[in-house]
Amino acid sequence: MIVREPRVASPYRARLAAVPVREDVVHVAGSDTAYWTYDVPPVGGAAPADEPVTIIAVHGFRGDHHGLEPVVAHLSGVRVVMPDLPGFGESTPLEGEHSVAAYSAWLRAFVGALGLGDDVVVLGHSFGSIVTSAAVADGLRASRLVLVNPIAAPALSGPRGVLTRLAVFYYWAGAALPEGPGQALLRAAAVVRITSLAMVKTHERGLRRWIHDQHDSYFSRFSDRRVVLDAFRASVSSDVSTYADRVAVPTLLVAADRDDITALPAQHALQRRFADARLVVIEGVGHLIHYEKPAEAAVAVQGFLP
């Protein structure tokens, strides 16, 4: 695994510094899963609740728990538990294939291993929206489901489907090459930067620099070639609509009006697939709500909590 420490200070660092956090590891589904618990204090000096709402937050493809920290920093009076997906960040791989079904089983086992009750709120971003939707559909007991930048339709049908096809070729090449060159291609800094440039929408130079630095620092922290290829296949072979019909809990979709992976009409169509779903659209942002508009995302999440 390549480890490159961030070089650009987070614009949200003051808020993050005010949130107590601890790191733990639990062994589930063959993975030594690293996870972080954030006890977010209430705003305005209010007394903390005896039993704060617990949110289980799952990051997207090739990221790790750092990606959702800006959203966490803008919440109030909740406990957030964020694991690194097996095979990414600090978590070791699963046993066997890293499919949506395997990640769903892992997430259900993870929540069970932590002894959390049925009133947890489950949140997923991007690929994490697929994993969390599948887990809830497969029986994970939760009070609510929150999907940020949900993958509402097959990735190849998105506004930039041609880029997804190029990504398919890129990962195919990474698999076809010998181990050394394949690993180098899959971790290539130039490809990470191209991906980052394709997703970022803000024109604020400081924020753009930080976002690119985040991707440079964390997008290559996968354990090996097999894991990232498995996870990529999972990310393009399924979407949230596959599981929506079997999700019975209230669901919040936090979508973006400029998301190049899932167009807004597909988000409206996805909303209708759920038994009980609310759609919040954040304007002026694409697939990086968690980096560019974390405060707006947190407001939507906070208003949806039980």
C-alpha distance (Angstrom), angle and dihedral (degrees) to the residues before:
residue distance angle dihedral
M1 . . .
I2 3.80 . .
V3 3.81 114.6 .
R4 3.80 117.8 -164.9
E5 3.77 115.9 170.7
P6 3.83 118.0 -135.8
R7 3.80 115.4 -95.0
V8 3.82 100.3 -170.9
A9 3.81 120.0 70.0
S10 3.79 115.4 -119.4
P11 3.81 115.6 -108.7
Y12 3.81 85.0 -140.0
R13 3.82 96.0 50.6
A14 3.81 95.8 113.8
R15 3.79 92.0 54.7
L16 3.80 92.5 44.6
A17 3.81 91.3 49.9
A18 3.81 89.2 58.6
V19 3.80 93.2 57.7
P20 3.83 116.9 86.1
V21 3.80 110.6 -134.0
R22 3.77 136.1 179.6
E23 3.80 131.7 -170.8
D24 3.82 125.7 -136.9
V25 3.79 139.5 165.8
V26 3.80 128.7 -139.4
H27 3.81 127.4 -177.2
V28 3.81 111.0 -128.7
A29 3.81 132.6 154.4
G30 3.79 90.7 -4.1
S31 3.81 92.9 -54.5
D32 3.77 127.6 112.8
T33 3.78 91.2 -139.7
A34 3.78 116.5 -157.6
Y35 3.78 115.1 -151.8
W36 3.78 138.3 175.1
T37 3.81 127.2 -144.0
Y38 3.80 117.3 -151.5
D39 3.79 117.9 -166.0
V40 3.79 98.6 -161.0
P41 3.80 110.9 -158.3
P42 3.81 119.4 -132.1
V43 3.78 116.4 -100.0
G44 3.77 121.9 -112.6
G45 3.78 95.8 29.9
A46 3.81 94.4 -74.6
A47 3.79 116.5 160.7
P48 3.81 113.2 -95.9
A49 3.79 116.7 -108.3
D50 3.80 117.5 -105.5
E51 3.81 89.1 -125.9
P52 3.80 110.3 20.9
V53 3.79 120.3 -160.6
T54 3.80 110.4 -90.0
I55 3.80 118.0 -138.5
I56 3.80 120.6 -164.8
A57 3.83 105.1 -154.0
V58 3.82 123.8 -164.4
H59 3.81 121.3 -166.6
G60 3.79 129.4 -142.4
F61 3.80 136.8 -97.8
R62 3.83 116.2 -50.7
G63 3.80 91.8 -1.5
D64 3.76 131.3 99.9
H65 3.81 137.3 -150.2
H66 3.81 93.3 -65.9
G67 3.80 91.1 74.3
L68 3.79 95.7 69.0
E69 3.81 96.3 41.7
P70 3.84 93.5 96.5
V71 3.81 89.9 58.8
V72 3.81 91.0 46.6
A73 3.80 90.2 51.6
H74 3.82 90.6 58.0
L75 3.81 95.7 50.3
S76 3.80 124.1 93.5
G77 3.79 134.2 -137.5
V78 3.81 98.1 -10.7
R79 3.79 138.1 115.9
V80 3.80 115.1 -126.8
V81 3.80 122.4 -165.1
M82 3.81 112.9 -164.8
P83 3.79 122.5 -177.9
D84 3.76 127.0 -170.8
L85 3.80 107.3 -117.9
P86 3.81 110.7 -106.9
G87 3.78 109.8 -85.7
F88 3.81 93.4 22.2
G89 3.78 133.2 86.5
E90 3.80 110.1 -14.1
S91 3.82 96.9 -20.7
T92 3.79 121.3 101.0
P93 3.82 120.2 -130.5
L94 3.77 127.7 -85.3
E95 3.75 122.9 -108.4
G96 3.80 107.0 -94.3
E97 3.79 128.5 -8.7
H98 3.81 122.3 0.2
S99 3.79 96.2 -132.7
V100 3.81 129.1 148.7
A101 3.81 88.5 -102.5
A102 3.81 91.0 52.1
Y103 3.80 92.8 47.7
S104 3.81 89.9 47.7
A105 3.81 90.6 53.2
W106 3.81 90.1 46.3
L107 3.82 93.0 51.8
R108 3.80 92.3 49.7
A109 3.80 90.0 49.0
F110 3.80 91.2 46.2
V111 3.81 93.4 54.3
G112 3.80 89.7 45.5
A113 3.80 93.0 49.5
L114 3.80 90.5 54.2
G115 3.79 90.3 53.2
L116 3.78 93.9 -127.2
G117 3.78 119.3 165.2
D118 3.78 131.2 -121.8
D119 3.80 94.2 -90.7
V120 3.80 98.0 74.4
V121 3.78 119.7 125.3
V122 3.81 113.3 -132.8
L123 3.82 118.9 -148.9
G124 3.78 128.5 -175.1
H125 3.79 132.7 -179.4
S126 3.84 122.7 -152.3
F127 3.84 106.4 -44.8
G128 3.79 85.5 11.2
S129 3.81 87.2 62.6
I130 3.80 88.6 62.3
V131 3.80 93.5 46.1
T132 3.81 94.5 47.7
S133 3.81 93.9 44.3
A134 3.79 90.3 50.7
A135 3.81 91.7 48.1
V136 3.81 93.6 50.5
A137 3.81 90.6 45.2
D138 3.82 88.6 49.9
G139 3.79 93.4 54.2
L140 3.80 109.4 -80.1
R141 3.78 103.2 153.0
A142 3.79 110.7 -130.2
S143 3.77 137.0 148.4
R144 3.81 95.2 -136.6
L145 3.80 142.2 3.7
V146 3.82 123.6 -141.9
L147 3.80 120.9 -168.4
V148 3.81 119.4 -169.2
N149 3.82 115.6 -164.6
P150 3.81 88.2 -7.0
I151 3.79 118.0 -156.3
A152 3.78 93.0 -122.3
A153 3.81 99.1 173.3
P154 3.82 138.4 14.8
A155 3.80 109.2 -57.8
L156 3.81 92.2 -128.5
S157 3.81 89.5 62.6
G158 3.81 95.0 54.6
P159 3.81 125.7 113.5
R160 3.79 89.4 -91.6
G161 3.78 98.6 37.1
V162 3.80 89.0 146.0
L163 3.81 89.4 63.8
T164 3.77 89.9 51.4
R165 3.79 89.0 52.6
L166 3.78 89.3 51.8
A167 3.80 87.9 50.9
V168 3.81 89.6 52.1
F169 3.81 89.0 54.0
Y170 3.81 91.1 46.3
Y171 3.80 93.1 53.5
W172 3.80 90.9 42.9
A173 3.82 88.6 54.9
G174 3.79 90.0 47.5
A175 3.80 88.7 55.5
A176 3.81 96.1 42.6
L177 3.79 97.3 51.9
P178 3.81 122.3 81.3
E179 3.79 114.7 -85.9
G180 3.80 98.3 -94.1
P181 3.81 99.4 46.0
G182 3.81 90.5 38.3
Q183 3.80 91.9 55.0
A184 3.81 90.5 46.5
L185 3.80 91.9 51.8
L186 3.79 93.7 48.1
R187 3.80 91.0 50.7
A188 3.82 96.1 40.2
A189 3.80 110.7 143.3
A190 3.82 91.6 -146.6
V191 3.80 91.9 57.8
V192 3.81 91.6 47.3
R193 3.82 89.5 52.6
I194 3.83 92.8 47.8
T195 3.80 89.0 51.4
S196 3.79 91.1 49.2
L197 3.80 92.6 48.5
A198 3.80 90.4 50.5
M199 3.81 92.2 55.6
V200 3.80 105.3 38.1
K201 3.82 116.7 94.4
T202 3.80 105.4 170.3
H203 3.80 118.5 103.7
E204 3.80 92.6 -156.4
R205 3.79 103.4 116.0
G206 3.80 97.1 -151.6
L207 3.78 92.8 49.8
R208 3.82 91.5 46.9
R209 3.81 90.9 51.9
W210 3.79 91.0 50.9
I211 3.82 93.6 47.6
H212 3.80 91.8 50.6
D213 3.80 89.6 47.7
Q214 3.81 90.5 51.4
H215 3.78 90.8 53.4
D216 3.82 91.6 44.6
S217 3.80 89.5 51.6
Y218 3.80 102.0 43.1
F219 3.82 111.1 19.9
S220 3.80 94.4 82.0
R221 3.81 97.6 46.6
F222 3.79 94.4 108.1
S223 3.77 119.2 127.0
D224 3.81 100.6 -126.2
R225 3.78 145.8 -23.6
R226 3.81 95.4 -89.4
V227 3.78 93.1 57.0
V228 3.80 96.5 50.2
L229 3.81 92.6 44.9
D230 3.81 91.8 49.2
A231 3.79 91.6 48.2
F232 3.81 92.8 47.4
R233 3.79 91.3 52.5
A234 3.79 88.8 49.3
S235 3.82 91.8 49.6
V236 3.82 94.8 54.2
S237 3.80 98.9 35.9
S238 3.81 96.9 59.6
D239 3.80 141.3 29.7
V240 3.79 138.9 -172.4
S241 3.80 93.5 -91.2
T242 3.82 87.7 68.3
Y243 3.81 89.8 67.7
A244 3.81 105.1 25.8
D245 3.81 95.4 94.4
R246 3.81 90.1 60.6
V247 3.81 96.8 48.0
A248 3.80 109.2 100.0
V249 3.80 100.7 173.0
P250 3.82 124.3 90.6
T251 3.80 108.6 -84.7
L252 3.80 133.4 -158.5
L253 3.80 120.6 -156.2
V254 3.81 114.0 -160.8
A255 3.78 104.0 -167.4
A256 3.82 135.6 173.2
D257 3.78 127.1 -130.5
R258 3.84 92.3 -139.3
D259 3.81 100.5 42.5
D260 3.81 108.6 142.9
I261 3.79 93.5 -165.4
T262 3.81 98.1 54.7
A263 3.80 121.4 20.2
L264 3.79 118.5 -137.0
P265 3.84 95.5 -111.5
A266 3.81 87.8 60.2
Q267 3.82 89.6 53.9
H268 3.81 90.7 54.4
A269 3.80 89.2 48.7
L270 3.81 90.3 49.2
Q271 3.79 91.4 51.6
R272 3.80 89.4 59.0
R273 3.82 90.9 53.5
F274 3.81 92.9 64.6
A275 3.79 123.0 80.1
D276 3.81 90.6 -131.7
A277 3.80 118.8 9.4
R278 3.79 137.8 152.7
L279 3.82 122.6 -158.9
V280 3.81 123.0 -149.9
V281 3.81 116.3 -175.2
I282 3.81 118.3 -156.9
E283 3.78 112.5 -157.0
G284 3.78 130.3 -139.4
V285 3.79 96.0 26.0
G286 3.78 138.6 91.3
H287 3.79 132.7 -161.7
L288 3.81 93.8 -31.2
I289 3.80 101.8 72.2
H290 3.80 89.1 137.9
Y291 3.82 91.3 59.7
E292 3.80 103.8 31.3
K293 3.82 103.5 33.1
P294 3.82 107.3 19.4
A295 3.81 94.1 141.4
E296 3.80 92.0 55.6
A297 3.81 90.5 46.8
A298 3.80 90.9 49.9
V299 3.81 91.7 51.3
A300 3.81 89.8 53.4
V301 3.81 92.4 47.3
Q302 3.81 93.9 44.8
G303 3.80 91.8 52.6
F304 3.80 90.2 52.1
L305 3.80 98.4 51.1
P306 3.81 119.4 109.8
